[in-house]
Amino acid sequence: MQRIGVIGAGQMGNGIAHVCAVAGLDVRMVDVSDDVLTRSRAQIEHNLNRQIARGKLTDAEMQAALARITAGTDYAAFGDCDLVIEAATENEELKREILKQLVPHLNADALIATNTSSISITRLGAATDRPGRFMGMHFMNPVPVMQLVELIRGIQTEQATFEAVRGLAERLGKTISVAEDFPAFIVNRILLPMINEAVYTLYEGVGSVESIDTAMKLGANHPMGPLELADFIGLDTCLAIMHMLYDGLADSKYRPCPLLVKYVEAGWLGRKTDRGFYDYGGEVPVPTR
């Protein structure tokens, strides 16, 4: 593989573009908005500069990586890509529509991967003309920092597709965890119910935001409390994954906490909206409950 396409220039998309470009791959990044693409490129440059400050990159390597990234709003840019990675919002209907629009622009041999963190790979693959050359490639956030990539095969995924995508992940310096195509795979099957339980603990008045996060950081040695982590992930994404688990596994233990639902309804989505379980409007985040 030499040319990688990335659909979506948000937090996950720009992180994927970043690590691919640093690894020496040409990257075509596409989003619906030029403004989003401009902000994305600025974020990539900021993150590359952080790597320089930590001694992980040279300035020449940063400039070479930036030169490998081209951005635009037309899927025609993917015509010569070996693999296109879809990294849009965690919404199945949106992802299926994106995949349908993407397919006519690809060459016959191109592979497609989705960065979904919870949605059926088999169902998404069926929305394309090449389910055998389709699979899940779930990067962790933030992509340049986190070591893991979950690889998930749909029922139609061919072995050659899996081997090619695994080879790419290794080229990016990532560690692989192979998951079966069940709702939320491995990481979020375990992580999101814990976050949801933390929200229930807040909802039921067992502890405050600060108490819950302090308890898990110091009592379980977690680097970030579960409510702080939920804000970082995005409460809308957390809720979408809990719905996927609840609907897909038909088990009441995955029922989303009503407080999580209310926060999303209010538009309190965490860091990206400056309010979630913490208020991010000032210099230091402040618990909201």
Solvent accessible surface area in square Angstrom, and as a share of the most:
residue,aa,sasa,rsa
1,M,73,0.32
2,Q,72,0.32
3,R,78,0.28
4,I,0,0.00
5,G,0,0.00
6,V,0,0.00
7,I,6,0.03
8,G,11,0.10
9,A,3,0.02
10,G,38,0.37
11,Q,102,0.45
12,M,42,0.19
13,G,0,0.00
14,N,11,0.06
15,G,1,0.01
16,I,0,0.00
17,A,0,0.00
18,H,2,0.01
19,V,15,0.09
20,C,0,0.00
21,A,0,0.00
22,V,56,0.32
23,A,31,0.24
24,G,22,0.21
25,L,0,0.00
26,D,45,0.23
27,V,0,0.00
28,R,48,0.17
29,M,1,0.00
30,V,3,0.01
31,D,25,0.13
32,V,139,0.80
33,S,34,0.22
34,D,99,0.51
35,D,96,0.50
36,V,40,0.23
37,L,11,0.05
38,T,95,0.55
39,R,153,0.56
40,S,3,0.02
41,R,86,0.31
42,A,61,0.47
43,Q,78,0.35
44,I,1,0.00
45,E,70,0.32
46,H,98,0.44
47,N,27,0.14
48,L,1,0.01
49,N,67,0.34
50,R,114,0.42
51,Q,31,0.14
52,I,50,0.26
53,A,91,0.70
54,R,131,0.48
55,G,65,0.62
56,K,142,0.60
57,L,20,0.10
58,T,76,0.44
59,D,84,0.44
60,A,75,0.59
61,E,86,0.39
62,M,7,0.03
63,Q,89,0.40
64,A,40,0.31
65,A,0,0.00
66,L,13,0.07
67,A,81,0.63
68,R,73,0.27
69,I,7,0.03
70,T,74,0.43
71,A,54,0.42
72,G,23,0.22
73,T,70,0.41
74,D,84,0.44
75,Y,36,0.14
76,A,59,0.46
77,A,42,0.32
78,F,0,0.00
79,G,33,0.32
80,D,65,0.34
81,C,0,0.00
82,D,44,0.23
83,L,0,0.00
84,V,0,0.00
85,I,0,0.00
86,E,0,0.00
87,A,11,0.09
88,A,25,0.19
89,T,87,0.51
90,E,26,0.12
91,N,72,0.37
92,E,40,0.18
93,E,144,0.64
94,L,75,0.37
95,K,2,0.01
96,R,75,0.27
97,E,84,0.38
98,I,18,0.09
99,L,0,0.00
100,K,106,0.45
101,Q,90,0.40
102,L,0,0.00
103,V,22,0.13
104,P,104,0.65
105,H,70,0.31
106,L,20,0.10
107,N,58,0.30
108,A,75,0.58
109,D,118,0.61
110,A,1,0.01
111,L,19,0.10
112,I,0,0.00
113,A,0,0.00
114,T,0,0.00
115,N,12,0.06
116,T,0,0.00
117,S,12,0.08
118,S,1,0.00
119,I,1,0.00
120,S,22,0.14
121,I,1,0.00
122,T,38,0.22
123,R,108,0.39
124,L,0,0.00
125,G,1,0.01
126,A,64,0.50
127,A,12,0.10
128,T,16,0.09
129,D,90,0.47
130,R,14,0.05
131,P,43,0.27
132,G,12,0.12
133,R,75,0.27
134,F,2,0.01
135,M,0,0.00
136,G,0,0.00
137,M,0,0.00
138,H,13,0.06
139,F,1,0.00
140,M,19,0.09
141,N,37,0.19
142,P,48,0.30
143,V,2,0.01
144,P,30,0.19
145,V,97,0.56
146,M,83,0.37
147,Q,101,0.45
148,L,47,0.23
149,V,0,0.00
150,E,0,0.00
151,L,0,0.00
152,I,0,0.00
153,R,82,0.30
154,G,8,0.07
155,I,151,0.76
156,Q,62,0.27
157,T,18,0.11
158,E,86,0.38
159,Q,100,0.45
160,A,74,0.58
161,T,2,0.01
162,F,7,0.03
163,E,69,0.31
164,A,40,0.31
165,V,0,0.00
166,R,85,0.31
167,G,34,0.33
168,L,6,0.03
169,A,0,0.00
170,E,100,0.45
171,R,112,0.41
172,L,21,0.10
173,G,48,0.46
174,K,22,0.09
175,T,73,0.42
176,I,41,0.21
177,S,30,0.19
178,V,67,0.39
179,A,5,0.04
180,E,118,0.53
181,D,39,0.20
182,F,120,0.50
183,P,27,0.17
184,A,0,0.00
185,F,9,0.04
186,I,72,0.37
187,V,38,0.22
188,N,11,0.05
189,R,87,0.32
190,I,124,0.63
191,L,43,0.21
192,L,1,0.00
193,P,32,0.20
194,M,58,0.26
195,I,1,0.00
196,N,4,0.02
197,E,107,0.48
198,A,9,0.07
199,V,0,0.00
200,Y,29,0.11
201,T,35,0.20
202,L,8,0.04
203,Y,103,0.39
204,E,118,0.53
205,G,61,0.59
206,V,110,0.63
207,G,20,0.19
208,S,46,0.30
209,V,0,0.00
210,E,111,0.50
211,S,61,0.39
212,I,14,0.07
213,D,2,0.01
214,T,57,0.33
215,A,58,0.45
216,M,59,0.26
217,K,71,0.30
218,L,150,0.74
219,G,70,0.67
220,A,45,0.35
221,N,135,0.69
222,H,56,0.25
223,P,138,0.87
224,M,55,0.24
225,G,0,0.00
226,P,2,0.01
227,L,0,0.00
228,E,42,0.19
229,L,37,0.19
230,A,0,0.00
231,D,1,0.01
232,F,47,0.20
233,I,45,0.23
234,G,1,0.01
235,L,0,0.00
236,D,41,0.21
237,T,30,0.17
238,C,0,0.00
239,L,17,0.08
240,A,31,0.24
241,I,2,0.01
242,M,1,0.00
243,H,78,0.35
244,M,39,0.17
245,L,0,0.00
246,Y,76,0.29
247,D,106,0.55
248,G,46,0.45
249,L,49,0.24
250,A,93,0.72
251,D,55,0.28
252,S,88,0.57
253,K,136,0.58
254,Y,11,0.04
255,R,109,0.40
256,P,11,0.07
257,C,0,0.00
258,P,41,0.26
259,L,15,0.07
260,L,1,0.01
261,V,42,0.24
262,K,126,0.53
263,Y,8,0.03
264,V,34,0.19
265,E,118,0.53
266,A,58,0.45
267,G,34,0.33
268,W,85,0.30
269,L,33,0.16
270,G,0,0.00
271,R,102,0.37
272,K,124,0.52
273,T,59,0.34
274,D,80,0.42
275,R,81,0.29
276,G,0,0.00
277,F,0,0.00
278,Y,24,0.09
279,D,57,0.29
280,Y,28,0.11
281,G,65,0.63
282,G,55,0.53
283,E,180,0.81
284,V,107,0.62
285,P,57,0.36
286,V,86,0.50
287,P,47,0.29
288,T,36,0.21
289,R,130,0.47
